């Protein structure tokens, strides 16, 4: 049923739910990016403390290293937020927003790890932002 056929209060409630879903997914992208930064930090620490990190040491490090543990915990929070968002939102509108995680990770990697943010990466970030904006536009408007 489209919002055009709902009573005015029903349409307002549906719009509020859609906005809430979009906000939750946006928050999910920010938390997901922070979790990736924490996981990278923990993985780097693990590599410095273990001569030949393998699957077992990585699994142990996931619980022993506070950076890794925090990163995976935040990743779990991000997944829960996504579930809550998808409950009331349209998958085809919300899922492309998750691509913004790549934007946040690139910016945070530049700021925290001093990774290169050259022309091609900037162009890619621009394409992602434009793509999310285009895909997020409501059809029929």
MODELLER restraints for C-alpha pairs under 7 A, 6 or more apart:
rsr = mdl.restraints
at = mdl.atoms
rsr.add(forms.Gaussian(group=physical.xy_distance, feature=features.Distance(at['CA:3:A'], at['CA:11:A']), mean=5.19, stdev=0.5))
rsr.add(forms.Gaussian(group=physical.xy_distance, feature=features.Distance(at['CA:17:A'], at['CA:88:A']), mean=6.08, stdev=0.5))
rsr.add(forms.Gaussian(group=physical.xy_distance, feature=features.Distance(at['CA:18:A'], at['CA:88:A']), mean=6.51, stdev=0.5))
rsr.add(forms.Gaussian(group=physical.xy_distance, feature=features.Distance(at['CA:18:A'], at['CA:89:A']), mean=5.31, stdev=0.5))
rsr.add(forms.Gaussian(group=physical.xy_distance, feature=features.Distance(at['CA:21:A'], at['CA:85:A']), mean=4.19, stdev=0.5))
rsr.add(forms.Gaussian(group=physical.xy_distance, feature=features.Distance(at['CA:21:A'], at['CA:86:A']), mean=6.76, stdev=0.5))
rsr.add(forms.Gaussian(group=physical.xy_distance, feature=features.Distance(at['CA:21:A'], at['CA:88:A']), mean=6.37, stdev=0.5))
rsr.add(forms.Gaussian(group=physical.xy_distance, feature=features.Distance(at['CA:21:A'], at['CA:89:A']), mean=5.43, stdev=0.5))
rsr.add(forms.Gaussian(group=physical.xy_distance, feature=features.Distance(at['CA:22:A'], at['CA:85:A']), mean=6.96, stdev=0.5))
rsr.add(forms.Gaussian(group=physical.xy_distance, feature=features.Distance(at['CA:22:A'], at['CA:94:A']), mean=6.36, stdev=0.5))
rsr.add(forms.Gaussian(group=physical.xy_distance, feature=features.Distance(at['CA:24:A'], at['CA:81:A']), mean=6.04, stdev=0.5))
rsr.add(forms.Gaussian(group=physical.xy_distance, feature=features.Distance(at['CA:24:A'], at['CA:82:A']), mean=6.93, stdev=0.5))
rsr.add(forms.Gaussian(group=physical.xy_distance, feature=features.Distance(at['CA:24:A'], at['CA:85:A']), mean=5.59, stdev=0.5))
rsr.add(forms.Gaussian(group=physical.xy_distance, feature=features.Distance(at['CA:25:A'], at['CA:81:A']), mean=6.91, stdev=0.5))
rsr.add(forms.Gaussian(group=physical.xy_distance, feature=features.Distance(at['CA:25:A'], at['CA:82:A']), mean=5.89, stdev=0.5))
rsr.add(forms.Gaussian(group=physical.xy_distance, feature=features.Distance(at['CA:25:A'], at['CA:85:A']), mean=6.14, stdev=0.5))
rsr.add(forms.Gaussian(group=physical.xy_distance, feature=features.Distance(at['CA:25:A'], at['CA:94:A']), mean=6.75, stdev=0.5))
rsr.add(forms.Gaussian(group=physical.xy_distance, feature=features.Distance(at['CA:25:A'], at['CA:97:A']), mean=6.95, stdev=0.5))
rsr.add(forms.Gaussian(group=physical.xy_distance, feature=features.Distance(at['CA:25:A'], at['CA:98:A']), mean=6.82, stdev=0.5))
rsr.add(forms.Gaussian(group=physical.xy_distance, feature=features.Distance(at['CA:26:A'], at['CA:97:A']), mean=6.85, stdev=0.5))
rsr.add(forms.Gaussian(group=physical.xy_distance, feature=features.Distance(at['CA:28:A'], at['CA:78:A']), mean=4.80, stdev=0.5))
rsr.add(forms.Gaussian(group=physical.xy_distance, feature=features.Distance(at['CA:28:A'], at['CA:81:A']), mean=6.03, stdev=0.5))
rsr.add(forms.Gaussian(group=physical.xy_distance, feature=features.Distance(at['CA:28:A'], at['CA:82:A']), mean=6.41, stdev=0.5))
rsr.add(forms.Gaussian(group=physical.xy_distance, feature=features.Distance(at['CA:29:A'], at['CA:98:A']), mean=5.70, stdev=0.5))
rsr.add(forms.Gaussian(group=physical.xy_distance, feature=features.Distance(at['CA:29:A'], at['CA:100:A']), mean=6.18, stdev=0.5))
rsr.add(forms.Gaussian(group=physical.xy_distance, feature=features.Distance(at['CA:29:A'], at['CA:101:A']), mean=4.63, stdev=0.5))
rsr.add(forms.Gaussian(group=physical.xy_distance, feature=features.Distance(at['CA:30:A'], at['CA:101:A']), mean=6.49, stdev=0.5))
rsr.add(forms.Gaussian(group=physical.xy_distance, feature=features.Distance(at['CA:30:A'], at['CA:104:A']), mean=6.72, stdev=0.5))
rsr.add(forms.Gaussian(group=physical.xy_distance, feature=features.Distance(at['CA:31:A'], at['CA:74:A']), mean=6.46, stdev=0.5))
rsr.add(forms.Gaussian(group=physical.xy_distance, feature=features.Distance(at['CA:31:A'], at['CA:78:A']), mean=5.94, stdev=0.5))
rsr.add(forms.Gaussian(group=physical.xy_distance, feature=features.Distance(at['CA:32:A'], at['CA:74:A']), mean=6.96, stdev=0.5))
rsr.add(forms.Gaussian(group=physical.xy_distance, feature=features.Distance(at['CA:32:A'], at['CA:75:A']), mean=5.67, stdev=0.5))
rsr.add(forms.Gaussian(group=physical.xy_distance, feature=features.Distance(at['CA:32:A'], at['CA:78:A']), mean=5.79, stdev=0.5))
rsr.add(forms.Gaussian(group=physical.xy_distance, feature=features.Distance(at['CA:32:A'], at['CA:101:A']), mean=6.49, stdev=0.5))
rsr.add(forms.Gaussian(group=physical.xy_distance, feature=features.Distance(at['CA:33:A'], at['CA:101:A']), mean=5.49, stdev=0.5))
rsr.add(forms.Gaussian(group=physical.xy_distance, feature=features.Distance(at['CA:33:A'], at['CA:104:A']), mean=5.78, stdev=0.5))
rsr.add(forms.Gaussian(group=physical.xy_distance, feature=features.Distance(at['CA:33:A'], at['CA:105:A']), mean=5.02, stdev=0.5))
rsr.add(forms.Gaussian(group=physical.xy_distance, feature=features.Distance(at['CA:35:A'], at['CA:71:A']), mean=4.14, stdev=0.5))
rsr.add(forms.Gaussian(group=physical.xy_distance, feature=features.Distance(at['CA:35:A'], at['CA:72:A']), mean=6.54, stdev=0.5))
rsr.add(forms.Gaussian(group=physical.xy_distance, feature=features.Distance(at['CA:35:A'], at['CA:74:A']), mean=5.41, stdev=0.5))
rsr.add(forms.Gaussian(group=physical.xy_distance, feature=features.Distance(at['CA:35:A'], at['CA:75:A']), mean=5.59, stdev=0.5))
rsr.add(forms.Gaussian(group=physical.xy_distance, feature=features.Distance(at['CA:36:A'], at['CA:71:A']), mean=6.40, stdev=0.5))
rsr.add(forms.Gaussian(group=physical.xy_distance, feature=features.Distance(at['CA:38:A'], at['CA:67:A']), mean=5.29, stdev=0.5))
rsr.add(forms.Gaussian(group=physical.xy_distance, feature=features.Distance(at['CA:38:A'], at['CA:68:A']), mean=6.18, stdev=0.5))
rsr.add(forms.Gaussian(group=physical.xy_distance, feature=features.Distance(at['CA:38:A'], at['CA:70:A']), mean=6.78, stdev=0.5))
rsr.add(forms.Gaussian(group=physical.xy_distance, feature=features.Distance(at['CA:38:A'], at['CA:71:A']), mean=4.72, stdev=0.5))
rsr.add(forms.Gaussian(group=physical.xy_distance, feature=features.Distance(at['CA:39:A'], at['CA:67:A']), mean=6.31, stdev=0.5))
rsr.add(forms.Gaussian(group=physical.xy_distance, feature=features.Distance(at['CA:39:A'], at['CA:68:A']), mean=4.83, stdev=0.5))
rsr.add(forms.Gaussian(group=physical.xy_distance, feature=features.Distance(at['CA:39:A'], at['CA:71:A']), mean=4.94, stdev=0.5))
rsr.add(forms.Gaussian(group=physical.xy_distance, feature=features.Distance(at['CA:41:A'], at['CA:67:A']), mean=6.34, stdev=0.5))
rsr.add(forms.Gaussian(group=physical.xy_distance, feature=features.Distance(at['CA:42:A'], at['CA:65:A']), mean=6.35, stdev=0.5))
rsr.add(forms.Gaussian(group=physical.xy_distance, feature=features.Distance(at['CA:42:A'], at['CA:67:A']), mean=4.63, stdev=0.5))
rsr.add(forms.Gaussian(group=physical.xy_distance, feature=features.Distance(at['CA:42:A'], at['CA:68:A']), mean=4.56, stdev=0.5))
rsr.add(forms.Gaussian(group=physical.xy_distance, feature=features.Distance(at['CA:43:A'], at['CA:68:A']), mean=6.90, stdev=0.5))
rsr.add(forms.Gaussian(group=physical.xy_distance, feature=features.Distance(at['CA:46:A'], at['CA:61:A']), mean=6.68, stdev=0.5))
rsr.add(forms.Gaussian(group=physical.xy_distance, feature=features.Distance(at['CA:47:A'], at['CA:53:A']), mean=6.25, stdev=0.5))
rsr.add(forms.Gaussian(group=physical.xy_distance, feature=features.Distance(at['CA:62:A'], at['CA:68:A']), mean=5.15, stdev=0.5))
rsr.add(forms.Gaussian(group=physical.xy_distance, feature=features.Distance(at['CA:62:A'], at['CA:69:A']), mean=5.30, stdev=0.5))
rsr.add(forms.Gaussian(group=physical.xy_distance, feature=features.Distance(at['CA:63:A'], at['CA:69:A']), mean=5.45, stdev=0.5))
rsr.add(forms.Gaussian(group=physical.xy_distance, feature=features.Distance(at['CA:93:A'], at['CA:135:A']), mean=6.58, stdev=0.5))
rsr.add(forms.Gaussian(group=physical.xy_distance, feature=features.Distance(at['CA:93:A'], at['CA:136:A']), mean=5.31, stdev=0.5))
rsr.add(forms.Gaussian(group=physical.xy_distance, feature=features.Distance(at['CA:96:A'], at['CA:132:A']), mean=5.73, stdev=0.5))
rsr.add(forms.Gaussian(group=physical.xy_distance, feature=features.Distance(at['CA:96:A'], at['CA:135:A']), mean=6.89, stdev=0.5))
rsr.add(forms.Gaussian(group=physical.xy_distance, feature=features.Distance(at['CA:97:A'], at['CA:132:A']), mean=5.70, stdev=0.5))
rsr.add(forms.Gaussian(group=physical.xy_distance, feature=features.Distance(at['CA:99:A'], at['CA:128:A']), mean=6.82, stdev=0.5))
rsr.add(forms.Gaussian(group=physical.xy_distance, feature=features.Distance(at['CA:100:A'], at['CA:129:A']), mean=6.99, stdev=0.5))
rsr.add(forms.Gaussian(group=physical.xy_distance, feature=features.Distance(at['CA:103:A'], at['CA:125:A']), mean=5.73, stdev=0.5))
rsr.add(forms.Gaussian(group=physical.xy_distance, feature=features.Distance(at['CA:109:A'], at['CA:115:A']), mean=5.72, stdev=0.5))
rsr.add(forms.Gaussian(group=physical.xy_distance, feature=features.Distance(at['CA:110:A'], at['CA:116:A']), mean=6.26, stdev=0.5))
rsr.add(forms.Gaussian(group=physical.xy_distance, feature=features.Distance(at['CA:110:A'], at['CA:117:A']), mean=6.41, stdev=0.5))
